[in-house]
Amino acid sequence: MPRTTTDTVPRGRLSGLGQPVLESGTCTLRPWRASDQASVVAAFDDPDIRRWHARSMTAEEAAAWIAHWPDRWRAETGAGWALAVNDEPVGQISLRHLNHADGVSDVSYWVMPAFRGRGVASAALGTLAVWAFDVLGLHRIFVDHSTRNPASCAVATRAGFRLEGTKREDALHADGWHDMHLHARLAADVAPAG
Ligand SMILES: CC(C)(COP(=O)(O)OP(=O)(O)OC[C@H]1O[C@@H](n2cnc3c(N)ncnc32)[C@H](O)[C@@H]1OP(=O)(O)O)[C@@H](O)C(=O)NCCC(=O)NCCS
């Protein structure tokens, strides 16, 4: 059931709002810009980002990927932010399949290798969750990751996304089917310390 509080953004009204800039403490979540194209291409030079997001990224694809986020925001089907340090992208986080009507979304994230291990992903995930619960009125946000990706498991856990179970052979990667952990945080869950 979607939440129905009056102080959250009603369904169908996202398009009237600008996508916000959010501060996580370790980075700034800001909307993507066309000028970020080279950063997105550089991120996908990293084998781990290619592996866990099961895709590569040409310059043309990066431009199209950046350009599709404002449409997704207007359609209330998704929202993507650059994770920026000194205004330069060092990662991304997105509400990948946003269902504003039902109050549910999944989240995707990556951080460039040089900026890992500083709490960028976990702080961004926690910040996005609080905003999505408090402002969008979402009820449930989930993350799924391969059981062979302990870094993603640690990010989700640290951001208060409880492990709910293992989905057997739920995602096809380059080396075959992977079991996937399902983590989720509910609006009513107690936020993790810090
Ligand atoms: C997963 C990823 C986003 C983590 O980003 P990050 O900014 O380095 O994460 P944080 O610094 O917030 O670290 C969060 C936790 O992960 C742990 N962690 C980081 N790398 C790890 C690794 N390789 N193995 C195990 N734990 C790891 C950290 O120690 C920290 O745990 P702690 O709070 O218990 O100390 C980043 O490694 C990445 O982009 N990987 C490739 C793409 C990917 O896996 N995306 C997710 C797909 S589901």
The ligand as a Gaussian input file, in Angstrom:
#p B3LYP/6-31G(d) Opt

LIG

0 1
 C       30.049000      -1.536000      -4.388000
 C       30.574000      -0.100000      -4.469000
 C       29.448000       0.786000      -4.995000
 C       30.955000       0.340000      -3.029000
 O       31.242000       1.745000      -3.077000
 P       32.065000       2.448000      -1.901000
 O       31.793000       3.891000      -1.978000
 O       33.475000       1.989000      -1.943000
 O       31.394000       1.821000      -0.604000
 P       31.564000       2.374000       0.885000
 O       32.883000       3.078000       1.009000
 O       30.317000       3.097000       1.235000
 O       31.701000       1.029000       1.689000
 C       30.606000       0.439000       2.300000
 C       31.053000      -0.854000       2.924000
 O       31.545000      -1.744000       1.899000
 C       32.756000      -2.331000       2.351000
 N       33.509000      -2.725000       1.175000
 C       34.000000      -1.924000       0.209000
 N       34.633000      -2.670000      -0.713000
 C       34.541000      -3.951000      -0.309000
 C       34.981000      -5.198000      -0.845000
 N       35.654000      -5.252000      -2.021000
 N       34.683000      -6.336000      -0.167000
 C       33.996000      -6.272000       0.991000
 N       33.536000      -5.132000       1.536000
 C       33.824000      -3.997000       0.900000
 C       33.372000      -1.225000       3.164000
 O       34.366000      -1.746000       4.054000
 C       32.173000      -0.718000       3.920000
 O       31.837000      -1.598000       4.954000
 P       31.910000      -1.150000       6.473000
 O       30.891000      -0.066000       6.632000
 O       31.540000      -2.383000       7.202000
 O       33.307000      -0.675000       6.673000
 C       31.829000      -0.011000      -5.364000
 O       32.782000      -0.947000      -4.897000
 C       31.538000      -0.281000      -6.836000
 O       31.147000       0.624000      -7.562000
 N       31.725000      -1.531000      -7.265000
 C       31.531000      -1.895000      -8.674000
 C       30.052000      -1.746000      -9.105000
 C       29.099000      -2.438000      -8.149000
 O       29.410000      -3.454000      -7.525000
 N       27.884000      -1.860000      -8.033000
 C       26.827000      -2.438000      -7.236000
 C       26.072000      -3.447000      -8.050000
 S       24.736000      -4.151000      -7.092000

